[in-house]
Amino acid sequence: MIAKGAVPISSEKNEKDELIEVYKVRAKKGSTARAVMHGLLDVSTLGIWEVAGTPIEGAKGKKKFFAIKVYYDKNENIKKIELLQ
């Protein structure tokens, strides 16, 4: 597998008998700094931040995906990776 959480979309061999696969990958989101800031806001507002923060995060929290195309040589070693979306 090319990456943790990658979902294979297609797999085919070209005229040189080399494998070409396309994967759908979810973009990493979030950060430690963001989590710390939310924790500080929760504590400093005695939990009131959750009333506003939860809907805001829900509206912004759309999962973002992109696709990559991976080219392998005859020995199935990665030769090239292309970003599609």
Protein Blocks (a to p, Z undefined) as FASTA:
>chain_A
ZZghiacfbdcddfkopacddddddddedjfklmmmmmmmmmmnnommmmmmmmmmmmmm
pccdddddddddfkopafbdcdfZZ
